[in-house]
Every structure is written in structure tokens, then in C-alpha cells.
Amino acid sequence: MADSSSFSFTALYTGETWQASGLSLPELRTPAGDVMYRLLGPAEWAGKAIFGTNLRQMLVERHALIDRLTIGHLQDWPHAQILEIACGLSARGCRFSRQFPELRYVEADLPAMARNKARALTQVSGRSPRHEVVPIDILAPSGPLSLESVLTGCFDRTRPIIVITEGLMNYFPRPVATHVWRRLAEALRGFPQAAYIMETYPAPKPRLLRAAAGLGAAALRLISRSHAGIHFRTADQAARHLAGAGFEAVDIAWPTDDALLCVLDCRTGGARVSG
Ligand SMILES: C[S@@+](CC[C@H](N)C(=O)[O-])C[C@H]1O[C@@H](n2cnc3c(N)ncnc32)[C@H](O)[C@@H]1O
């Protein structure tokens, strides 16, 4: 089975960024994330000064936009359940379970990361009994860690479901990601309504920013020993691709007009199609 654990550590940096922007909980703080955050401070400062944006801003905007889209679906489908794949140090499960006390929220990640996350969450007081962390490997073709097994084992097939992947799919080569999207779209057809929320990084239009994004992706590939990179030149191309993978409706949302990423809101099963 393919091993994609080499980029698990990048979750630590994102986790610390969320800490700094008030989107997380002290119980999810890690010493390694804190060190990485301090070390990358000058580079982040330079990015902001030169390009007017940086990785930290992008990570915060991404998280906040995914929150907003997810809440929109929860308002439409009050009985929906959530699977957050590759949860890393996301505090979304805790935040949402507080905001929506009846919500079934399952976080999932590779076994080692899932164990660490579950351990950290035992420190959080007043957790919902409907909020849990399970192991998953979205590259597993079958068996208990596979996407299909987690969807079958953890969720009620008579209720709508929202699946989130954040900071995951771009680490895989596009054909590998496409295979996962096809499997997910197929599996989600087993629910009355379903939404899949993921981000993608269209090639930036300004030439300098495009070159910087290319360099950043190359550095990330090197340190994470992954295929991190740009899957699609434009957001429309990404949306068409996800529709081709089996989603019936795909909307594109941008955090800001000049953002480096957009979020795709992909649906199956007679879900509301917004304009
Ligand atoms: C860049 S981190 C993103 C974590 C979090 N969502 C965030 O935005 O910070 C990538 C996450 O994907 C997880 N991951 C890597 N390969 C995976 C796989 N095959 N199946 C599920 N999760 C995986 C890693 O353990 C890590 O938590």
C-alpha cells in the first residue's frame, strides 16, 4: 500500500497558524509546530511584504471559508453528519460540536496522526459524545482503513453527510487524487444528500506570484517527499474535473478576489444547487 505519511508533519505548522489566529484550542498546541512557526516567521514576513499575502494568510482564509461553506450545508441539512479527512490538528470538530450539540462529527487521519489527535482531544473538557477520531488511509483500496469502510462503519446512511478534505489532495499526483475523488463520489451516492468540500490552487495570474508559487511547491515537494503541486490551471477546470469524477454539482468559492486558492463545494444526491 502507498505510504503518504511523509507529509503528516506539515499539519503541525498549520496547527500553530490556527493557534495564532484564534481558530484552535490550547490543547492542540504542539512544541514542534511552535518551533516551525517561529523559524518561518521571516519568510512569511517577506512574502507578505513582496506579494501582499503569505502562507499563513492563505491557511487561515482556507480554514475560515471551509467553515463557512460547511455551516451553510448544516443550515440546509440540520441532521447532516461530518467526516473531516486528514484532520491533522484542526479544531473544527471541537468548535462545530460546541456550536451544534447534536452533530455527529468524525475526524479521520492516518493511524499515527489519528492516535495523537485522539490523545490530545482527551484533554479537551466537555467534548460531545458524538465527536470522535478514527484512523483512515484514503489510498487503501480496501480493508478497515479504506474510505468506504469508514463511511459504512461510522455513519448513518439515511442522513445527509458532509465530507471535508483540507490540505490533503494536492500532495498527491492528479491521477491518484482523481481515483480518490471517483471513489468518494461513488460512495457518497449511498447517502440521501452529500457534499464534499476541498480546496484547490489554480495557477496564479501575476507572473511573479506564479513563479513564487512554483518555487514554494517545489520546496514543499522536497521537504514533504510528496508530489505537492498545482493540479489545475483554473478554478473552472478544477470544477469540471470534479464533475467528471462523478459529482453532480460543483460550486467554486473564493476567500477573497486575489486569493491563492479556491474551495470547491461538490455535491451528489439531489443536493441543493446554488447559482
Ligand atoms: C498538510 S496536513 C493537513 C492537515 C489539516 N487538514 C490541515 O489543514 O492542517 C496533511 C494531513 O494529511 C494526512 N494524510 C496523509 N496521507 C493520508 C492518507 N493517505 N489518508 C488520510 N490522511 C492522510 C496527514 O497525516 C496530515 O494530517
The ligand as a Gaussian input file, in Angstrom:
#p B3LYP/6-31G(d) Opt

LIG

0 1
 C       -0.906000      19.085000       5.254000
 S       -1.621000      18.106000       6.509000
 C       -3.219000      18.830000       6.595000
 C       -3.845000      18.613000       7.947000
 C       -5.017000      19.537000       8.223000
 N       -6.178000      19.197000       7.449000
 C       -4.555000      20.949000       7.951000
 O       -5.171000      21.640000       7.119000
 O       -3.590000      21.338000       8.592000
 C       -1.920000      16.614000       5.663000
 C       -2.650000      15.588000       6.501000
 O       -2.983000      14.502000       5.660000
 C       -2.798000      13.309000       6.387000
 N       -2.647000      12.233000       5.412000
 C       -1.566000      11.951000       4.658000
 N       -1.808000      10.885000       3.875000
 C       -3.084000      10.493000       4.137000
 C       -3.898000       9.438000       3.662000
 N       -3.441000       8.575000       2.757000
 N       -5.154000       9.311000       4.157000
 C       -5.613000      10.182000       5.072000
 N       -4.890000      11.204000       5.574000
 C       -3.629000      11.355000       5.119000
 C       -1.560000      13.613000       7.211000
 O       -1.406000      12.725000       8.291000
 C       -1.811000      15.041000       7.637000
 O       -2.544000      15.132000       8.832000

